[in-house]
Structures are given as C-alpha cells and as structure tokens.
C-alpha cells in the first residue's frame, strides 16, 4: 500500500525551509518537522504530557545530542498508534525530549508550534519518498 501525504513547507525567512506534516497522537492533531537528519522520531516531553498526562514515559540511559543542544536526558514512549497524514503506524516508539528550543525559535518567526520531528527511523521503515516540488510525502508498506 502507498499513501501520499501533503507537506506544508514553511519558509524560515531566508534561512531555509522546513517541511511539516500532520500527525495524530492521542487522538489530537499536531504538526511535526520532517527531518531526514534525525536518526529517530522525537516528540516534545511537555507537549505530550499536556496532551495526555497519563502517558507512560520510559527512562532511557541514552543521552541525545543535536537539536541545537549539547546533550540531554531522554525518554521513550510506545504509542498504541501514531497517524501520519491518515497513515496508521501501530506500536510506534518515539524518543521524548525537551524540544522547547524548536518551538521558541518557531514562535519568534511567527511559525506554527510543532510536536517534534519525524525522523529517519520511520522514514526508512516506510520507504519514504519526499517530493518538495509537489509538496508530498509518500509512505509505503
């Protein structure tokens, strides 16, 4: 099965572009940055807990790097289901971090808040094809 998901490409005011895609987590819609440079899909801890305070975050001994920071403690969460543009991904495991720096920067630029990043783990698993010209993300099962 192949599904095409629309991308929202935002202009970072002369500093490049970020493709955003809609996801549904805990029954609520969010935007995430499509990030081919991120090895793992990662969501913001505070936004997740505001959406579902009962979410069970598992501590991990791994320190995450990147995202404009040195290292930070991380957690993981297995979602019963994650929807990316209507495409259901059962038992999706995501990293959970403090990603507030992303939303602080987006807010200063007048851009929409994002839950986090859709990373290489999901992009590889579903053999993603990104078409910037058409503004479409294609996923395959």
N, C-alpha and C positions, 0 to 999 in steps of 0.2 A: 504494500500500500504506500502511496505517495501523497503527501499533503503539502500544499503551498500556503504559506502564512505571510500576511502582509507585514512589511517592516515600516517603521516610522523613522526616517533618517533625520536626525537633528544636526543643525549647523552650530558648531561651538564658536561662532563669531570669529572666524579667521584662524581658529586653532584646530581645524579638522572637523570630522563628522563622527557621530556615533549612531549606529543602527539600534533602534529599540524594538522590542517585540512584547506583545501582551502575554502574560501568564495568569493562570488562576491557581491560587494557593488557599487552602481552607475555604473554598467557595467564593473568594474575593479576587477581583481583577487587580493586577499590578503591571507596571512596565519593568522590564529588565534590559540591560545593555547586552547586546550580542557581542561577546568578547572572545575572539579567536586566540588571543594571547593568554587567556586564563585557562589553566590546566583543569580546573574544577569549577562547577557551578557553585556560586556562593551568594547567600542572601544575608541581608542586614538583620542582626540579632534583635534590635529594638523594634523594627517594623514587624518582624514575625511575632514577637511576644505581644505587641499591641493588637495584632490581629487575632491571636489565639494564645492567651496566657497559659493554657494548659499544655502547650506544645512541649514535648519531652526532648530536651537538648542533651545529647550525649557528649560529655567532655572528651577531648582528644588530647594526646600528649604532643601533637604536632603543632609547631608554630608556623603561621602563614606569613609569607613575605609578599611584597608587591603592593599594589593599590595605593602607592604614594606614601607608604609607611615602611618602617624597618621590619619588625616582627610583631605579631600579636597573637594572643591566645585564640584558639578556635574551638568550635563545637561542630557536631554533625547532627543532622536530622534526617530521618527517613520519612518521607511524605507518602501517605497511602496512595495519593495520586497528585500529579502535577499536570496541569494542562498548559501546553504551549500553543497558542492560537487555535484551540479546539482539539489539538492532538493530545490524547491521553497517554501519560507516562506513569504506569503503576510503580509503586515502591521506588521512587526516585530519591536517591541520597544526595543531600546538598551540604556544603560547608556553611557554617553560620559564624559570622564575624561582625565586628563593628565596622560598618561601611559608611558611617556618617560623613566621612570626608567627601565621598562622591556626591551625596545629596547637598552638602554645604556648597560645593563648587557649582552644582547644577542650579541651586537656588539663587546664587549670585548672578548667574547668567540668565535667570528667568526661565529655566528649563523645568520639565516635569520631574517629580521625585521618582526614584527607581527603587525597586526592592533589592536589586543586586545585579549579578552578571550571570548570563547563560554561557557556560564555558565549554572547553574542548571535550570534556567527558561526554556530555550529551550530544554535542555536535558530531563527534566521531561515532558514537553508538548508533545514531540515527542517520549516518552518512549525509550530513547536511551539505546543501549547496546554497551559497549566498549570491544573489543576483542584485547588485547595487543598482544597475540600470533600470530594472523592473521594480525594485523595492520589494523583493520576495525572498523568503527563506523557505527552502524545500527540505522536508524531512522524509526519510524512507524507513520502512520496517523490514 
